[in-house]
Amino acid sequence: MRARQRNRRLLAACLGAGLIAGALVPATVAAAAPPRAAHSAQQAAAAVTNLALGKPIEASSSIQNYVATNANDNSTSTYWEASGHPSTLTVKLGADAELSSVVLKLNPDPAWSKRTQTIEVLARKQGEQSFTSIKAQAEYVFDPAANQNAVSIPVSGRYADVQLRITGNTSGYAGQIAEFQVNGEPAPSPDLSVSGLTWTPSSPSESDAITAKATVRNTGNAAAAATTVDVSLGGTVAGTAQVPALGAGESAAVDVALGKRAQGSYTVSAVVDPLDTVAEQDNENNSVTAEGKLTVGQTPGPDLEVTGISSNPSSPAVGAQVSFSVKVHNRGTSPVAAGSVTRLTVGDKTLNGNAPALAAGATETVELSGTWTATSGGATLTATADATDTVDETNEDNNVFARSIVVGRGAAVPYIEYEAEEGRYEGTLLEADAERTFGHTNFATESSGRKSVRLNSTGQYVEFTSTSAANSIVVRNSIPDAPGGGGQEKTLSLYADGQFVQKVKLSSKHSWLYGNTDQPEGLTNTPGGDARRLFDESHALLANTYPAGTKFRLQRDAGDDAAYYIVDLIDLEQVAPPASKPAECTSITEYGAIPNDGIDDTTALQKAVTADQNGDIACVWIPAGQWRQEQKILTDDPLNRGQFNQVGIRDVTIRGAGMWHAQLYTLTQPQDAGGINHPHEGNFGFDIDDNTKISDIAIFGSGRIRGGDGNAEGGVGINGRLGKNTKISNVWIEHANVGAWVGRDYSNIPELWNPGDGLEFSGMRIRNTYADGINFTNGTRNSTVYNSSFRNTGDDSLAVWASKYVKDTSVDIGHDNVFRNNTVQLPWRANGIAVYGGYGNRIENNLVYDTMNYPGIMLATDHDPIPFTGQTLIANNGLYRTGGAFWNEDQEFGAITLFAQGPDIPGVTIRDTDIHDSTYDGIQFKTGGGAMPGVKIENVTISKSNNGSGILAMGGARGSATLTNVDISDSRDGDILIEPGSQFVINGSASAPARVGRELSGI
């Protein structure tokens, strides 16, 4: 990701379409008026239906803002240009059509030089995966003088998607199209829509079972096969029902059971044929949102709920005895007598207490008997009101409350993780080879614990028993890519105690990168050869809470028709209800945002943030719902400096209803969005300059690549200078290039120089990125990432990069930053945690698991940082199955690696750390141009270095280390290995004598 700071503008991008004797013609040159002779031809063409206008369109690559959507916007003054040959441009008509011609246009202005493009036309029918050539490759001349820069290509046949494959262009850098028209008539086909949506009872209470009635109509001119309809409440699917086969013009009223619902107001929506199993005329009219909301009232009677858990001590040390108290609230309308049991489970411990009498609306604190012995890594605390079910409550599904407690190492995550291979399963166990080979379509290497389960046939499953209550699920999985790339969506069936719960929707749209290179910028989304980043995650908020002891099963049923499913792990979590709006905040709905309607809410979100920045409101509230965001939130730059606006927001507070409830998402890949504030930073999330607080939301990006396919990057969730007093907490970021990139180069806008200072990130959940998780750069100092989790990042999950792109390299140094109590899993490229230069930085109390190819923790002076000075501390960390081979598999990295490629790395202490099951060495001092003097290694345990040594000093390493209380066992190449020629000195000893020279290592 550090390559993001380099100037990667391509000269070819400046060539554009209009080079005439070396002069660039702007892309916005207006089209010239057509000559009179062409008037009659244009009249005839006007009678033909252009089926491609405004339809979804995508390109294999693009340059700068010459994106695919420019090619079917009915304007020849905008155009698409690819970054290289061959290139493709694909328009999706939405349904089969009888095609008659394809018309391709460039800007007719005479300033555009004559050119010849080599083009093949391909197409595919609705529901098919592969394209078929319908017009063989040929050369087409675009000439403003001769044919008004337009060519017409006769075609025929019934197809839904049309693709241009361009392999040559005599003038532009690659393929160029200003208008891509597909002429023809829609083929007879069904068209399903929901014409009515009601529910009974119309005004239910919490004790009533609710049934929705969706009226599905086929407005097409052909029969529709049977399908399904989903009904959602607040953006979450609450029920599914079968829709019968419908003839043209027919309709059916379908009952959908929604069950009982908690008090509140719900947006109700329905979508027919949610999995697109029916080939329709129009897939964009399948959903409807009811005009009114479903309002569920409170049923008279008592209702107990837990509103909080307190521990004493609040931050216990490992081994401490911890006591607990629980706040119990009676949200009902009737009092509750004393004596109901309040129960808390933590680990394998169960603690009870008796609640006093509670009047309606009252809250009491219940002290629990007994204590829990704190264990490293923390635990999930789950409290239940009326645990023995003695009170007849109006709502029996809101008694459970869960939170985490931080102890020792790692993040106190609110979910419990279950490995697929540790449960019951019928399927194939996948296990990594001894060297955990990466980058060769190796599912096991990319699996947590280096094992996963493959489901090949109907009926196969993974089953596990929950140890805590849960109402949500996350599944880390892999399903195949689409044959032509771009991913596909499939389902897997979820059961609880043998009862079907729902279909879990899985996707491969954000996985599957191809190529043999170790440089991520060289990987591509186009299938071919080796693949990596094989896994992604799917999540679902369940309609009910399932108690501890529930047997959950993910099963391949009929209709779950992926070629295979690989299940790696499952997270179960008890998600709290959506938070209520604080009185001082103003909702984005006041500015026009509407949840769950699929329409871009960026304008409303930006208006609310701007109002807060201007002092017109106190803070911005994002309620529960799915909110579409297609542009980065930032500050308008009145000086309009440069091509991109890179002025962030400041003095803003944004709060949400919870990361599971208030979710921002984007559908457009950043390279196709247009109007972005910077190619690296994308079209979603927030650009921050100073004093900003963001909490309790999710940011789901649309990135699918990091640099491959035309330097297209996947966007950044949070970026900018960040400045002082910025705090980001409980934010879930997924499918971005980078979760949070902190810092801008001083040269960017010097007058806005404001490096991060005192930043706080906590409770972060960063998943499935193409580069870093959180990177502190450009002089970031005194900043912390605490109690956060990272999984499947495509570069360092956590990093300090003391870069030189700062105002003053003697002052603006990355220093005194702390990564503490974080859990890092499965980085698919680079390190778990890394520090590049600076001083006073600390890596403490973290857990790092399963790095694919790089160390769990690395200190290095590559990437040209400001040198290390002072002290750097690595303390009380646990590293499991870390390290690996990279760079053509020629370089083998240890679990902890020091790499003084350039300047020295002085002042390092490694203490109170456990390193287990490393792929290569436990601690490695790597060959480089600098030295690593005076390293202290204290109270460290290294066990089972599978393909290396406990401690290795390579032949070109220079420096020294002193060992105190170091225990090494079961290393293939011996406890301590100093290679011949090394100038590295190790003082002290481990649990076995030092061995000098690989010839003495016993291999």
Order of alpha helices (4+ residues) and beta strands (2+ residues): alpha-alpha-beta-beta-beta-beta-beta-alpha-beta-beta-beta-beta-beta-beta-beta-beta-beta-beta-beta-beta-beta-beta-beta-beta-beta-beta-beta-beta-beta-beta-beta-beta-beta-beta-beta-beta-beta-beta-beta-beta-beta-beta-alpha-beta-beta-beta-beta-alpha-beta-alpha-beta-beta-beta-beta-beta-beta-beta-beta-beta-beta-beta-beta-beta-beta-beta-beta-beta-beta-beta-beta-beta-beta-beta-beta-beta-beta-beta-beta
